[in-house]
Amino acid sequence: MPPGPLWVIFSLSLLMSLSGALMPGPLLTYTIARTLGTTRRGWLTGARVIAGHAALEGVLVCGLVLGVVEFLRVPLAVKIIGVAGAALLAYMGIGLLRETVRGRGIDIGKAPGADGKKAGLVSRLDPVLAGALVSMSNPYWWIWWITIGSAFLLRFDITLARWQALLAFFLGHEIGDLGWFSAVSIVLHFGRTRIPPGFTTGILAACGVAIIGFGAYLGVSAFLAH
């Protein structure tokens, strides 16, 4: 079957991206928590998170095209990623819960610990770095790319030689992520004044619990699936 035109590759990549971005996960949960805890330019949080996420995906896509990430198909690699990711997410979630219980806001404009309290990982991490780390911590993100993502690349004959197709695929995928995560941050940031402080605290606490839950689920399921 011949490869499709660039607009088809772009459109299908965009739709495929939205199907994943709209599903709740640790990256979206982190974005919600960070946006609500950021008072200065919080509406940019989603875009910053996706910048880190996109940088990591760019490296991975190049690796897939070059065929240098085959080791990720090994079950042991998935287990290692699952354990490391579970530990990172659990640490982030516990830190967020600790900050919420103490009533401490996550203000990106303040230096960590400026109020005499130790800042948690959620507030210390730059959103761009967090976008890459949280994505990397999710073994299902890796599995998705070495299965569905790889199949898409093969189906449309996307290679470095066909760089226009590679660019169309990558832009479509990242624009889908950027659009959704930016929309979430913009709505939360500019709508926060209408949200009661107690409700905001509850959302942050729920995000902390969810991040811990995602970590536990991903860590355990990495072993059960293999």
N, C-alpha and C positions, 0 to 999 in steps of 0.2 A: 504494500500500500504506500503510495507516494506521500511525502511529508506535506502538511497543509500550508497555506499561505500564512504570512506573518500575523495578519489580523486574527486569524483563527487560533494560532498559538497563543497570542496575547489574551484573547477573550477567554479561552478555556483555562488558561493559567490563572486568570483573575477569578473566575468562578470557582476553580479548585481551591484557591487561596481563601476565599470567603467561606467556603464550606468548613474549613478548619478554623479560621479566625473567630467565627461566630460561636464555636463550641467553647464552653467554660473550661479554663485550664489554669495552670500556675502562672503563665505569663499575663493573662488577662487579670487574674486576681491581684498580682503584684501591681499592675498598672492602676487598678482601681484604688488600692491602698496608698500607693505613692501619690496619685493625683489628689486624693482627699487630704493627705498630709503635707502637701506642698502649697504654700501661700503665694509664692512669687512665680508667675508664669507656669502655673500648674497645667494650663491647657496644652502646653507643649510636651507634657510627660509621655503621652502615647506615641508621639512622633519620635521622641528621643529613645524610647524603649525599642521601637521598631528599627531605628537606625542601627542599634547594636545587634538586634535579631537579623537584620538584612545583611550586615557585614559577615556574620557567621554563616548565613545561608549562601552568601556569595562564594566563600571559601569552600563550603561543602559541595556546591553545584560544580565548581571547577574540579574538585576532587572526583566527583561522580563521572564527569565527562572524560577525565583522564584515566579513570579506572583505578585510582590509588586508595580508595576507601573500602575495598572488598573485605578487609579484616573486620568491618563492622557487622558483617553477616554471621560472624562466629558468635554462638550463644554466650560464651564467656565475656565478650566485649559488652553485650547488652546487660549482663548481670553487674559488671563493674560500673557501667554508667548508671544503672538503677540504684546501686548502693550509694555511690558518690552523690548522685542527684537527690536521693532521699535525705541524706545528711544535710546537704545545703538548704533544701527547702524547709526541713524541720528547724534548722537554726534560724532561718529567716522568719518563719512563722512564730516561733517561741519569742524571738526578739520583738516582733510586732505586738504580740499579746502583752509582753512585759511593758512596753511603752504605753499601750492602751490602758492597762490597769493603773499605771502611774499617772495617767492623765496627761501624758507628754505628747504634744503635737510634733509632727515630723515636718520641720521647716527647712527647706533647702537653702534658705538664706542664712541660716545659723551654722556655725562650725559645730561638728559633732561634740557633744558634751559641754557646749557653751553654757548650759544652765546647771552645770554641776552633776548631771546624770550621764551615764554612759549611753551613747546612742546605739540603737540596734542596727543590724545589717541592712534592713530595708531603708533606713534613713541615711546610712553612711555611703551606700553604694551609689555611684552615679547611674542614672537611668539607662544610659547607653551601655555601660558595662553590665548592668543587671539584665538588660535585654539579651545579651549574649550568654551570660552565665545561666540564667533561668531556662533559656532554650536548650542549652547544652546539658542541663541537669535532667531533662525529660527524655527517657529512653524511647518513648513513642514518637518523639520528634525525629530521632535518628531512624527508627524503623519505617516511619512514613516515607522518608526520603530515599531509603535504599530499596523500597518496594514500589509505592505509587509514584514517587518522584522519578525514580530510575525508569519505570515503565513509560512515563510520559516522554522523557528524553529520548528513549529508544523509538517510541512510536512516531515521533515527529523528526527523527534523525537530527537531533540537536547536538552539534559538536562544536569544537573551537573553530573548525574551518567554516562552519555556517554560523558565524558570530552574530549575524543579524537575527537568526532564529533564537539563539541563546539569549540575546539581549531582550527580545520580545517576551520570551518565557520568563526571564528574571524580573523584568519591569512589571509584567502582569501580576506575578505572584506577590511582589512587594507592595504594589499599589493597593491591592486588596487588603493586605494587612494594615498598611498605613491608614487607609480610609476608615476602617472600622475602629482601630485603636485610637486614632485622633478624635473620632466622633465621641467615643466614650469619655476621653479626657476633657474635651471641650464642654460636653453636657454637664459632667460632674463639677468641673471647675467653676463655670459661670452659674450653675444652679445650687452651689453649696450654701449660698446665703438664705435659701429657702428651706434648707434642711436643718432641723433642730440639732443642736450640739450633741445631745444624748443619742440621737439616731445615727449621727456620724460616727460617734464612738462605737456604737453597736456594729456598724458596717465594718469598721477597722478590725474589731474583735473577730467578726465573722470571717474576714479575709485572713486573719492570722490562723484561725482554726482550719479554714479551707486549704491554706498553703501547707500546713502540717499534714492534713488529710491527703492532699495530692502526693506529698512526699512519701507517706506510708504506703499508699496504694501503688505508686510507681515502683517503689523499692521491692515490695512483695510480689507484684505481678511480673516483674522482670525474671523472677525465679520460677513462678508458676507457668509462664508461657514457654519456658525452655526446660 
